[in-house]
């Protein structure tokens, strides 16, 4: 039996599935918490770093609500870490394609977002969302992405891509850069040559693989702004 929402939670009181979904994840910051947990568990401090504009109190409240809704769970890592982390439940993981759909829809907004920078998880999810199978036709490669202290591996084959946290010891190429530069290279067309020349990017291995990889994430055309 599914528990009723806490008495201090607002609810639409509507049996429609959309309304029930919004009862669980419709509060401000809730979906960004989900976004930050799609790639794996995080400590509270890591969540704060990824959602910079939410206060600690508000973030803690959203986590409690998402736990109650069955979207997030809290557990403690085994020794020697013994640190509490938050992670998505199996039901919460089902929200990734919802986030991808919202991301594609939001990318077409006629209103340009302020250039305040995204979290590294948001950037990686944007790449997963915008990946074009047609652009990857004929490409078979493994890349290591070293984004500051974060490590990701990308495997492309058969018009599909797996991009996830982890090392890629047998990678065809390694791209070292920062989060902002990665987003600019892959999503907004920053020239790779210039980023290499000024030291924002370092490549080891097959540079042609990196160059091709950065073309796999075309953004959709924005809708026309209302008059």
PEZIMO-V417188 format. One record per residue. RES is the residue in one letter. OMEGA is omega in whole degrees, -180 to 180 (999 if undefined). BURIAL is b if it has 9 or more other C-alpha atoms within 8 Angstrom, else e. D_CENTER is the distance of its C-alpha to the mean C-alpha in whole Angstrom. Layout:
BEGIN
res = <RES;RES>
omega = <OMEGA;OMEGA>
burial = <BURIAL;BURIAL>
d_center = <D_CENTER;D_CENTER>
END
This chain:
BEGIN
res = <X;X;X;X;X;X;X;X;X;X;X;X;X;X;X;X;X;X;X;X;X;X;X;X;X;X;X;X;X;X;X;X;X;X;X;X;X;X;X;X;X;X;X;X;X;X;X;X;X;X;X;X;X;X;X;X;X;X;X;X;X;X;X;X;X;X;X;X;X;X;X;X;X;X;X;X;X;X;X;X;X;X;X;X;X;X;X;X;X;X;X;X;X;X;X;X;X;X;X;X;X;X;X;X;X;X;X;X;X;X;X;X;X;X;X;X;X;X;X;X;X;X;X;X;X;X;X;X;X;X;X;X;X;X;X;X;X;X;X;X;X;X;X;X;X;X;X;X;X;X;X;X;X;X;X;X;X;X;X;X;X;X;X;X;X;X;X;X;X;X;X;X;X;X;X;X;X;X;X;X;X;X;X;X;X;X;X;X;X;X;X;X;X;X;X;X;X;X;X;X;X;X;X;X;X;X;X;X;X;X;X;X;X;X;X;X;X;X;X;X;X;X;X;X;X;X;X>
omega = <-179;-179;175;179;177;-176;-179;177;174;179;178;-179;-174;-178;178;-179;178;180;180;176;-180;173;-176;-170;-174;180;180;179;-174;-179;176;172;178;179;-176;-178;-178;-176;177;-177;178;170;179;-179;177;177;178;-180;-179;-180;-167;-173;175;179;179;-179;-180;180;179;179;180;179;177;-179;179;173;-179;-179;-179;-179;-177;170;179;176;-180;177;179;176;9;-177;-180;-178;176;177;175;178;177;170;177;178;178;179;180;179;-178;178;175;177;179;178;177;179;178;179;-179;179;180;-180;178;-177;-178;178;176;-177;-178;-179;178;172;179;179;178;179;180;178;177;178;178;-178;-173;-179;-179;176;-179;-180;-178;-177;177;-179;174;-174;173;179;169;177;177;-176;-171;178;-178;180;178;174;178;177;-180;177;176;-180;178;179;168;-179;-174;177;176;178;176;-172;-179;-175;174;180;176;177;178;180;176;-175;-177;-180;177;179;-179;179;-172;-170;-177;171;175;-179;-179;-178;-180;180;175;-177;-177;172;179;-178;169;-180;168;-177;-173;-178;180;177;178;-180;179;180;-176;178;-171;-170;-179;177;178;176;177;175;180;178;177;-180;999>
burial = <e;e;e;e;e;e;e;e;e;e;e;e;e;e;e;e;e;e;b;b;b;b;b;b;b;b;b;e;b;b;b;e;b;b;b;b;b;b;e;e;b;b;b;e;e;e;b;b;e;b;b;e;e;b;e;e;e;e;b;e;e;b;b;e;b;b;b;e;b;b;b;b;b;b;e;e;b;e;e;e;e;e;e;b;b;b;b;b;b;e;b;b;b;e;b;b;e;e;b;b;b;e;b;b;e;e;b;b;b;e;e;e;e;e;e;e;e;b;b;b;b;b;b;b;b;b;b;b;b;b;b;b;b;e;e;b;e;e;b;e;b;b;b;b;b;b;b;e;e;e;b;b;b;b;b;b;b;e;b;e;b;e;b;e;b;e;e;b;e;e;b;b;b;b;b;b;b;b;b;e;b;b;b;b;b;b;b;e;e;b;e;e;e;e;b;b;e;e;e;b;b;b;b;e;e;b;b;e;b;b;b;e;e;b;b;b;b;b;e;e;e;e;e;e;e;e;e>
d_center = <32;29;29;30;28;29;32;30;27;27;28;28;31;30;30;28;25;23;25;24;20;20;23;20;17;18;19;17;14;14;11;9;10;9;5;6;8;7;7;10;13;13;16;17;17;14;12;15;14;10;12;15;17;17;20;21;23;21;18;20;22;18;18;21;21;18;20;23;22;21;17;16;19;20;22;23;23;26;28;28;25;26;23;21;18;16;14;13;17;17;18;14;13;14;12;9;11;12;9;9;13;12;10;13;15;14;14;18;18;22;21;19;17;18;17;16;13;9;8;7;4;3;6;5;3;6;8;8;9;11;13;17;19;22;21;20;24;26;23;23;22;20;18;17;15;16;14;16;16;13;14;12;14;14;17;18;21;23;21;18;15;13;11;10;11;15;18;19;23;24;22;24;22;20;19;19;17;15;12;14;16;13;12;15;17;14;14;17;19;20;23;23;26;26;23;25;28;27;26;22;21;23;23;25;26;26;25;26;23;20;22;21;18;17;19;17;14;17;16;18;21;21;23;26;27;29;33>
END
